[in-house]
Amino acid sequence: MQQAEDFRAESLALHALLKDLPDHRYREPTQFKDWTVDDILQHLHFWNGMAALQITDPDLLAERIDGALSDKRGMRGFERDTLGDPRGRPLLDAWINEAGRVADLYAGVDPKRRLRWAGPDMSARSSMTARLMESWAHGQAVYDLLGVVRRNEDRIRNIVVLGVNTYGWSFSNRSEDVPSAIPLLRLTAPSGEIWTFGEDTGGGEISGPAEAFCQVVTQCRNVADTPLRVEGPNAAAWMARAQCFAGPPMTPPPPGTRGIR
């Protein structure tokens, strides 16, 4: 499954960014909800482990999902308790080792295999795409904190596809009618290739760097802080609501609040 290798590569890229980070910087807050680097790694580590349980122990997976959703302290408290609250370099090592194990688990799995999850069953490909997306999105907060310009690879196409597939979800999750015509997308990949999605059926058009589109649909950036060109009411409405991840509707960050320090 290519998504497993893409997830592995994205995890290794974030590890390369962090491997020489001084210990005190793991405690610095990022622009994402003031989560620290430790908070981000703990969150990724916990849910990577949950993805592993989809393959190895679905019953334990269901038990932990129930615990995470019902914990009165919130999900983060449950995550810390389950992991033993690791921090700093030991956490970095544990996270990257688990990420590699998860990639190995999924590499030979039929992408269409149905797996248990919190809601409806999902395909193995969807599970890996979600892990890639979340690693990339939370990783962006770390790149921003450290003042590093990210060098993306064409594996972000997985996130673009997820963003396109959740066009309707971005509206229905807010109990809003879904505009029938999805905008035409013309996105420039990191390699320079042009990726085209949708059709010219009156839904408007979105064009620009694929990286910027990924930042908007993962809510790492407000669309106003990107070079995306957005034309037409459907396109504008989508970019104001875009949410490619599960959960209750979330408001994109206000303009000027997320960026490279």
FENSUL-V622400 format. One record per residue. N is the residue number from 1. RES is the residue in one small letter. PHI is phi in whole degrees, 0 to 359 (none if undefined). Layout:
# FENSUL-V622400
n->[N | N]
res->[RES | RES]
phi->[PHI | PHI]
This chain:
# FENSUL-V622400
n->[1 | 2 | 3 | 4 | 5 | 6 | 7 | 8 | 9 | 10 | 11 | 12 | 13 | 14 | 15 | 16 | 17 | 18 | 19 | 20 | 21 | 22 | 23 | 24 | 25 | 26 | 27 | 28 | 29 | 30 | 31 | 32 | 33 | 34 | 35 | 36 | 37 | 38 | 39 | 40 | 41 | 42 | 43 | 44 | 45 | 46 | 47 | 48 | 49 | 50 | 51 | 52 | 53 | 54 | 55 | 56 | 57 | 58 | 59 | 60 | 61 | 62 | 63 | 64 | 65 | 66 | 67 | 68 | 69 | 70 | 71 | 72 | 73 | 74 | 75 | 76 | 77 | 78 | 79 | 80 | 81 | 82 | 83 | 84 | 85 | 86 | 87 | 88 | 89 | 90 | 91 | 92 | 93 | 94 | 95 | 96 | 97 | 98 | 99 | 100 | 101 | 102 | 103 | 104 | 105 | 106 | 107 | 108 | 109 | 110 | 111 | 112 | 113 | 114 | 115 | 116 | 117 | 118 | 119 | 120 | 121 | 122 | 123 | 124 | 125 | 126 | 127 | 128 | 129 | 130 | 131 | 132 | 133 | 134 | 135 | 136 | 137 | 138 | 139 | 140 | 141 | 142 | 143 | 144 | 145 | 146 | 147 | 148 | 149 | 150 | 151 | 152 | 153 | 154 | 155 | 156 | 157 | 158 | 159 | 160 | 161 | 162 | 163 | 164 | 165 | 166 | 167 | 168 | 169 | 170 | 171 | 172 | 173 | 174 | 175 | 176 | 177 | 178 | 179 | 180 | 181 | 182 | 183 | 184 | 185 | 186 | 187 | 188 | 189 | 190 | 191 | 192 | 193 | 194 | 195 | 196 | 197 | 198 | 199 | 200 | 201 | 202 | 203 | 204 | 205 | 206 | 207 | 208 | 209 | 210 | 211 | 212 | 213 | 214 | 215 | 216 | 217 | 218 | 219 | 220 | 221 | 222 | 223 | 224 | 225 | 226 | 227 | 228 | 229 | 230 | 231 | 232 | 233 | 234 | 235 | 236 | 237 | 238 | 239 | 240 | 241 | 242 | 243 | 244 | 245 | 246 | 247 | 248 | 249 | 250 | 251 | 252 | 253 | 254 | 255 | 256 | 257 | 258 | 259 | 260 | 261]
res->[m | q | q | a | e | d | f | r | a | e | s | l | a | l | h | a | l | l | k | d | l | p | d | h | r | y | r | e | p | t | q | f | k | d | w | t | v | d | d | i | l | q | h | l | h | f | w | n | g | m | a | a | l | q | i | t | d | p | d | l | l | a | e | r | i | d | g | a | l | s | d | k | r | g | m | r | g | f | e | r | d | t | l | g | d | p | r | g | r | p | l | l | d | a | w | i | n | e | a | g | r | v | a | d | l | y | a | g | v | d | p | k | r | r | l | r | w | a | g | p | d | m | s | a | r | s | s | m | t | a | r | l | m | e | s | w | a | h | g | q | a | v | y | d | l | l | g | v | v | r | r | n | e | d | r | i | r | n | i | v | v | l | g | v | n | t | y | g | w | s | f | s | n | r | s | e | d | v | p | s | a | i | p | l | l | r | l | t | a | p | s | g | e | i | w | t | f | g | e | d | t | g | g | g | e | i | s | g | p | a | e | a | f | c | q | v | v | t | q | c | r | n | v | a | d | t | p | l | r | v | e | g | p | n | a | a | a | w | m | a | r | a | q | c | f | a | g | p | p | m | t | p | p | p | p | g | t | r | g | i | r]
phi->[none | 298 | 299 | 294 | 289 | 293 | 298 | 300 | 295 | 293 | 295 | 294 | 295 | 292 | 297 | 298 | 293 | 260 | 297 | 251 | 288 | 300 | 304 | 293 | 283 | 296 | 264 | 281 | 285 | 264 | 279 | 267 | 55 | 62 | 297 | 278 | 300 | 302 | 302 | 296 | 294 | 299 | 298 | 297 | 297 | 298 | 282 | 296 | 296 | 294 | 296 | 297 | 295 | 302 | 268 | 266 | 203 | 300 | 291 | 295 | 303 | 298 | 298 | 288 | 298 | 300 | 295 | 294 | 281 | 256 | 295 | 292 | 279 | 101 | 297 | 297 | 296 | 295 | 301 | 297 | 298 | 295 | 275 | 87 | 55 | 291 | 214 | 62 | 299 | 301 | 295 | 303 | 295 | 296 | 297 | 290 | 294 | 292 | 301 | 295 | 295 | 295 | 300 | 297 | 300 | 273 | 303 | 257 | 276 | 301 | 304 | 269 | 301 | 275 | 234 | 291 | 205 | 297 | 255 | 296 | 304 | 227 | 282 | 299 | 298 | 296 | 298 | 291 | 297 | 296 | 294 | 298 | 300 | 292 | 297 | 293 | 292 | 292 | 299 | 301 | 297 | 286 | 303 | 297 | 301 | 275 | 70 | 253 | 283 | 288 | 253 | 280 | 241 | 291 | 296 | 292 | 304 | 304 | 286 | 301 | 298 | 298 | 298 | 295 | 292 | 257 | 305 | 295 | 301 | 299 | 265 | 297 | 296 | 258 | 59 | 248 | 294 | 271 | 303 | 292 | 261 | 288 | 297 | 282 | 252 | 231 | 245 | 265 | 289 | 305 | 283 | 100 | 295 | 262 | 256 | 239 | 225 | 77 | 222 | 278 | 240 | 93 | 273 | 94 | 213 | 234 | 221 | 139 | 294 | 300 | 303 | 295 | 299 | 298 | 296 | 285 | 289 | 267 | 60 | 274 | 213 | 283 | 302 | 294 | 263 | 240 | 275 | 297 | 259 | 242 | 234 | 101 | 295 | 295 | 296 | 295 | 296 | 297 | 293 | 278 | 237 | 311 | 208 | 264 | 245 | 285 | 110 | 296 | 299 | 245 | 272 | 302 | 297 | 299 | 304 | 82 | 258 | 231 | 182 | 287 | 285]
